Amino acid sequence: MSFRLLSSLSAKVPSVVYRAAAVALIGTQCGLNGSEFGQLIDNHVKDGKIVPFEITIKLLKKAMEETRKLDEKKIHFLIDGFPRNKENLHGWTTIMDGEADVKFVLYFDCRNEVIIQHCGSGRTDDNRASLERRIQAYLQSTWPVISLYEKQGKVRTVDASYSVDKVFANVKTILDKEI
C-alpha cells in the first residue's frame, strides 16, 4: 500500500483550485541567482538533504499570497507532497495557523508492485531495490501524517491502480464535491 499526499488548503471562501508542488517551488528558487534561499536550497539538494520545512512553508505561503494578489478568487490550493512528516506538519500548523486550513487530503492508494512498475524510469536510482526503500521510507515518515488527518475525517481515498484517466475522473469527482 502506498500513496501520494495532496493537501487541499482553503482561505475560507470557495473558489478555484491552484496546484503547487513544493518540490517545484524549491527547484525554482534553487535556480534563481540571488534569491533569498537559492544557495541554501542548492546546498541541501547537493548534499542529499531535505530542505528545512521553514523554507518550504515560506515558499508555499509566498506562492499562495502572490496567486491571491493576481486573482482574489483563487483561494484553494492543492499542494503535492507536503507535509511529508510530523515535523513538516508541526511547522505548517505553527506557521500557517489562521492563514490556511487543510480541507482534505487525497490519499492515492496503490499496491507497491504497481508503483514499482510505473516508476521504472525518471531517476538514476529507479531500480526495484531503490524504489522499495523509497516506498518504505515514505510510508514510515508520511503515514503518521495521514493517520492524524484520517482521525479528523479529512482523508479522501482514491484507488490509484486504475488508468490515469480513471484516477483523474475519481479525483475530479472528489474535488467537485469538496470545493
MARDOMI-492077 format. One line per 3 residues: their letters; for each residue x, y, z of C-alpha. Coordinates in pm, 1 decimal, m for minus. Each point is the difference from the previous one (the first is absolute). Layout:
BEGIN
A	X:Y:Z ~ ... .
This chain:
BEGIN
MSF	0.0:0.0:0.0 ~ 137.7:338.8:m93.4 ~ m125.0:347.4:m74.7 .
RLL	69.3:358.4:m87.5 ~ m97.8:273.9:234.0 ~ m196.0:288.8:m144.5 .
SSL	m134.1:254.5:243.6 ~ m278.5:232.0:m104.0 ~ 25.1:328.0:184.4 .
SAK	m260.1:268.2:24.4 ~ 2.6:361.0:108.8 ~ m365.4:m50.6:99.4 .
VPS	m184.2:109.9:m319.3 ~ m87.7:m258.1:m272.1 ~ 168.0:51.8:m334.8 .
VVY	261.7:m133.6:m240.3 ~ 258.0:m267.7:68.6 ~ 359.4:101.0:m61.2 .
RAA	258.1:m279.4:m4.0 ~ 343.4:61.7:145.3 ~ 268.4:m261.1:37.3 .
AVA	233.4:80.3:286.4 ~ 288.8:m157.1:m188.3 ~ m63.7:225.1:m302.7 .
LIG	11.8:311.1:216.9 ~ 323.7:m119.9:155.6 ~ 148.7:m79.8:m341.1 .
TQC	m94.9:341.7:m132.7 ~ 165.7:175.5:294.0 ~ 309.1:m214.7:m41.8 .
GLN	40.5:125.0:m356.3 ~ m47.5:367.1:78.0 ~ 324.9:187.0:54.8 .
GSE	m31.5:230.7:294.8 ~ m326.3:m145.6:127.4 ~ m44.2:5.5:375.4 .
FGQ	42.7:m375.4:40.8 ~ 165.8:m102.9:m327.7 ~ 346.2:m86.0:131.4 .
LID	m128.6:m166.6:316.9 ~ m241.7:m215.2:m199.4 ~ 268.0:m83.1:m254.8 .
NHV	235.5:m114.5:277.6 ~ m268.4:m221.4:156.5 ~ m85.8:m158.9:m334.2 .
KDG	366.2:m62.1:m87.4 ~ 55.0:m160.5:342.2 ~ m308.7:m219.6:m41.4 .
KIV	m172.9:167.9:294.2 ~ m361.7:104.6:31.1 ~ m55.6:375.5:m18.8 .
PFE	m105.6:132.2:344.1 ~ m377.5:20.6:36.7 ~ 20.3:366.9:97.9 .
ITI	130.1:80.8:m347.4 ~ m251.6:m224.1:m177.8 ~ m288.1:154.4:195.8 .
KLL	125.2:352.6:m63.3 ~ 18.6:m72.6:m375.0 ~ m348.1:m157.0:m0.3 .
KKA	m145.0:292.2:194.5 ~ 161.9:249.4:m239.0 ~ m133.8:m187.4:m305.7 .
MEE	m348.3:m6.3:153.4 ~ 9.7:371.9:80.5 ~ 125.9:90.4:m348.7 .
TRK	m270.7:m211.9:m161.3 ~ m269.5:164.8:212.7 ~ 130.9:345.9:m96.8 .
LDE	m41.0:m88.7:m368.7 ~ m346.7:m145.0:48.8 ~ m169.0:33.3:337.1 .
KKI	m239.6:m281.0:m94.3 ~ 286.2:m250.7:1.2 ~ m7.5:m99.3:361.7 .
HFL	17.7:m378.9:m26.9 ~ 342.2:m154.6:m41.5 ~ 89.5:m360.3:m69.5 .
IDG	345.9:m66.7:142.0 ~ 178.1:m311.4:m120.0 ~ 215.2:m191.9:246.7 .
FPR	m9.3:226.7:303.5 ~ m0.7:m44.4:294.3 ~ 202.5:m321.2:m29.7 .
NKE	65.5:m62.8:368.3 ~ m103.0:109.6:348.9 ~ 267.6:268.3:13.6 .
NLH	m135.4:151.8:m325.4 ~ m353.7:m21.6:138.0 ~ 95.7:168.1:327.2 .
GWT	177.4:276.2:m191.3 ~ m298.0:43.5:m230.2 ~ m253.7:23.0:283.3 .
TIM	222.7:241.3:192.9 ~ 93.7:232.5:m286.1 ~ m326.9:m11.7:m196.2 .
DGE	m242.0:3.8:295.4 ~ m281.0:234.6:m97.0 ~ 139.9:36.6:m353.1 .
ADV	m125.9:m320.9:m161.6 ~ m207.6:m301.4:97.0 ~ 52.5:m351.6:m130.3 .
KFV	m339.6:m89.5:m146.3 ~ 94.7:m354.4:m93.6 ~ 284.3:m229.4:m97.1 .
LYF	m4.1:m215.5:m313.3 ~ 139.9:m344.2:74.3 ~ 100.7:m186.0:m315.9 .
DCR	m19.2:m365.7:95.4 ~ 198.3:m236.7:m217.4 ~ 184.8:m327.5:45.9 .
NEV	376.9:36.4:15.6 ~ 40.5:m233.3:m297.6 ~ m203.4:234.7:m220.6 .
IIQ	205.9:297.5:116.9 ~ 323.0:m181.2:m78.6 ~ m125.8:m88.0:m348.9 .
HCG	m94.7:362.1:m69.6 ~ 317.5:154.4:144.0 ~ 259.1:m187.1:m198.6 .
SGR	149.2:314.5:m147.2 ~ 58.8:361.4:76.7 ~ 272.9:m18.4:263.2 .
TDD	337.6:m164.6:m22.3 ~ m78.3:m208.2:308.9 ~ m334.6:m131.9:m130.3 .
NRA	71.6:m369.5:47.3 ~ m220.2:m239.9:195.2 ~ 206.5:m1.7:321.9 .
SLE	31.1:377.8:3.1 ~ m370.5:48.1:m69.4 ~ m93.7:m241.4:280.2 .
RRI	223.9:192.1:244.0 ~ m150.1:331.8:m109.5 ~ m353.6:m134.4:41.4 .
QAY	75.9:m128.4:349.9 ~ 169.6:325.0:102.2 ~ m295.7:195.0:m134.8 .
LQS	m248.4:m217.9:187.0 ~ 191.8:24.1:326.1 ~ 21.6:377.1:m6.9 .
TWP	m331.3:89.8:m163.2 ~ m243.9:m258.9:134.8 ~ m17.5:168.8:344.3 .
VIS	m108.9:322.3:m174.1 ~ m269.2:m186.5:m195.0 ~ m118.1:m166.3:321.8 .
LYE	m39.9:334.6:174.5 ~ m207.8:138.6:m286.2 ~ m198.4:m324.1:m14.8 .
KQG	m97.7:43.7:367.1 ~ m129.0:346.1:m95.3 ~ m210.7:m147.5:m283.4 .
KVR	200.4:186.0:m265.2 ~ 141.9:m288.3:m206.5 ~ m155.5:m73.8:m340.9 .
TVD	127.7:m327.3:m146.5 ~ 48.6:m53.5:m373.0 ~ 81.2:m343.3:m143.9 .
ASY	307.4:84.2:m207.2 ~ 38.5:m344.8:m154.9 ~ m231.0:93.9:m287.6 .
SVD	90.8:182.5:m320.8 ~ 106.6:363.2:21.8 ~ m332.8:107.6:m154.5 .
KVF	m204.8:m197.8:254.6 ~ 207.3:128.8:293.4 ~ m35.0:356.4:m129.8 .
ANV	m378.0:m43.2:m31.3 ~ m17.2:m124.8:359.0 ~ 209.9:292.0:123.8 .
KTI	m217.0:245.1:m195.4 ~ m310.6:m145.2:167.1 ~ 155.3:60.5:341.4 .
LDK	107.6:353.6:m90.2 ~ m345.1:83.3:m139.3 ~ m161.0:m121.6:321.6 .
EI	245.4:159.8:243.6 ~ 60.5:339.0:m154.4 .
